[in-house]
Amino acid sequence: TVPDLRHRPSRAAAIPPLLLRDFSDYRAVELDTRPDSIGWHGNAIIVREHVVVEATGAFDLPTLEPRGAVFADCDFGGGRRWRIVAMHLDLSGIRRRQQVRAILHQIADKAEPLPTVLMGDLNEWSIHGGCLREFGPDYRVLAPGRSFHTRRPVAQLDRIIVSHALTATGCGVHHSPMSARASDHLPVWAELLPSS
């Protein structure tokens, strides 16, 4: 379910879809949230052109701030069907824990379980505690490295979390002059394979 958008101002996408189409082999997953936007509360999922997107949506989160989470069930070919979740969690620790529980509950309610990747700005300063504990034994929390603030990265606020159906062969933080200009967070990455 997508929250009511009637009283929220429209915001253009930070990356216009035409820019993706004309200068890359990627496209933004259509989320049916806001016109002229490629995401929801700063969360967008971008996939290569050949990826088949089977289902999308926004998760309902308990929130006081403009935060959110979106998902896409994707068929990457070769029998690889994964659920991708992008999220931006609250500044409040109590609210973050509630949001993680809400996301995991909504994932569990999906008719078909799929290998799942969750990622985004968790706003969690703790290395192992806080909302990270909410992922429990069914998920592994990857720590790509310090990604915030771009001028002097001191915190690992951006995380990638994977279900046990997936194995990370590497993860890290992308540092470049362009990435430092794009946001106050540096991009994080992970290389993932199906678990054997």
C-alpha positions in Angstrom: 0.0 0.0 0.0 1.3 3.4 -0.9 0.6 6.2 1.5 -1.7 9.1 0.5 0.2 11.5 -1.7 -2.4 14.2 -2.2 -1.0 16.6 0.4 2.7 16.2 -0.4 4.5 18.5 -2.8 5.8 16.8 -6.0 9.6 16.5 -6.3 11.4 15.8 -9.5 13.7 12.8 -9.6 17.4 13.4 -8.7 18.2 11.2 -11.7 15.8 11.9 -14.5 14.6 8.7 -16.2 15.6 10.1 -19.6 19.2 10.5 -18.4 19.3 6.8 -17.5 17.7 5.8 -20.8 19.9 7.9 -23.0 23.3 7.4 -21.2 23.2 3.9 -19.6 21.8 0.4 -19.9 19.9 0.9 -16.6 16.3 1.9 -15.9 14.4 2.9 -12.8 11.9 0.4 -11.5 8.4 2.0 -11.8 6.9 2.2 -8.4 3.6 4.1 -9.1 4.3 6.5 -6.3 4.8 10.1 -7.4 4.6 11.5 -10.9 8.0 12.7 -12.2 9.8 10.7 -9.5 11.7 7.4 -9.8 11.3 6.5 -6.1 9.7 7.0 -2.8 11.3 9.2 0.0 14.7 9.0 -1.7 14.5 5.2 -2.3 14.8 4.1 -5.9 15.6 0.7 -7.4 17.6 0.8 -10.6 18.1 -2.3 -12.7 19.7 -3.2 -16.0 17.4 -3.1 -19.0 17.2 -6.9 -19.4 16.0 -7.5 -15.8 12.3 -8.5 -15.7 10.5 -6.7 -12.8 7.7 -9.0 -11.6 6.2 -7.0 -8.8 6.8 -3.6 -7.0 5.5 -1.6 -4.2 6.1 0.6 -1.2 6.0 -0.7 2.4 3.9 0.9 5.1 6.2 2.1 7.9 5.5 3.6 11.3 7.0 7.0 10.9 7.0 10.6 12.1 9.6 11.7 9.5 9.4 11.4 5.7 10.9 8.0 5.5 10.0 4.9 3.5 10.9 1.6 1.9 10.2 0.1 -1.5 10.6 -3.3 -3.0 10.9 -5.0 -6.4 10.7 -8.7 -7.2 13.2 -9.2 -10.1 14.1 -12.0 -12.5 17.8 -11.5 -13.4 17.8 -14.5 -15.7 19.4 -17.9 -15.3 17.0 -18.8 -12.5 18.0 -15.9 -10.3 14.8 -14.3 -8.9 15.5 -12.0 -6.0 13.5 -9.5 -3.9 15.2 -6.1 -3.6 14.3 -3.7 -0.8 15.5 -0.1 -0.7 14.9 1.7 2.6 15.7 5.0 4.4 15.0 4.6 8.2 14.2 7.1 10.9 16.6 9.1 13.0 14.9 7.7 16.2 16.3 4.4 17.4 12.9 3.2 18.7 11.3 4.1 15.4 14.1 2.4 13.4 13.5 -0.9 15.2 9.8 -0.6 14.6 10.4 0.1 10.9 12.7 -2.9 10.5 10.1 -5.2 12.1 7.4 -3.7 9.8 9.5 -4.3 6.7 10.4 -7.9 7.7 6.7 -8.6 8.6 5.6 -7.4 5.2 8.3 -9.5 3.4 7.1 -12.5 5.4 3.6 -11.9 4.2 4.5 -12.1 0.6 3.1 -15.2 -1.1 6.4 -16.4 -2.5 9.6 -16.3 -0.4 12.6 -15.2 -2.5 16.3 -14.6 -1.8 16.2 -11.0 -0.4 18.6 -8.1 -0.4 17.7 -5.1 1.8 19.8 -1.9 1.6 19.9 1.7 2.3 20.5 4.4 4.9 19.6 2.8 8.2 20.7 5.8 10.2 22.1 3.3 12.7 25.4 4.4 14.3 25.8 1.2 16.3 28.1 -1.4 14.7 26.1 -4.5 15.9 23.2 -3.3 18.0 20.2 -1.1 17.6 17.9 -1.9 14.7 20.5 -4.3 13.3 19.5 -6.8 15.9 16.0 -6.9 14.5 17.2 -8.7 11.3 17.7 -11.7 13.6 19.1 -15.1 12.5 17.5 -15.2 9.1 19.6 -12.3 7.6 23.3 -11.3 7.5 24.1 -7.6 7.9 27.0 -6.6 5.7 29.1 -3.6 6.8 30.6 -2.2 3.6 32.5 0.5 5.5 32.2 4.1 6.5 30.0 6.0 4.1 28.9 9.1 6.0 29.7 12.0 5.7 31.3 12.2 2.2 33.7 14.9 3.3 35.0 12.8 6.2 33.4 9.3 6.4 33.2 8.3 10.1 29.9 6.3 10.3 28.6 3.1 8.7 25.0 4.3 8.3 24.5 2.6 4.9 24.2 -1.2 5.1 23.3 -4.1 2.9 21.4 -7.0 4.5 21.0 -10.4 2.8 18.9 -13.5 3.4 20.8 -16.7 3.9 19.9 -17.8 0.3 22.6 -15.3 -0.8 26.4 -15.1 -0.2 28.4 -12.0 -0.3 31.7 -12.4 -2.1 32.7 -8.8 -1.4 31.4 -5.4 -0.3 32.8 -1.9 0.1 32.3 1.8 -0.2 32.8 3.6 -3.6 35.0 6.6 -3.3 35.4 9.0 -6.2 35.2 12.8 -6.8 31.8 12.4 -8.5 30.3 10.2 -5.7 31.4 12.7 -3.1 29.4 15.4 -5.0 26.3 13.3 -5.6 25.2 13.0 -1.9 26.3 13.4 1.7 26.5 9.6 1.7 29.0 7.6 -0.3 27.6 4.7 -2.3 28.0 1.2 -0.9 28.2 -2.0 -2.9 28.2 -5.8 -2.6 28.8 -8.7 -4.9 26.3 -11.4 -4.3 25.8 -15.0 -5.4 23.2 -17.6 -4.6 24.3 -19.7 -1.6 25.3 -23.2 -2.5 
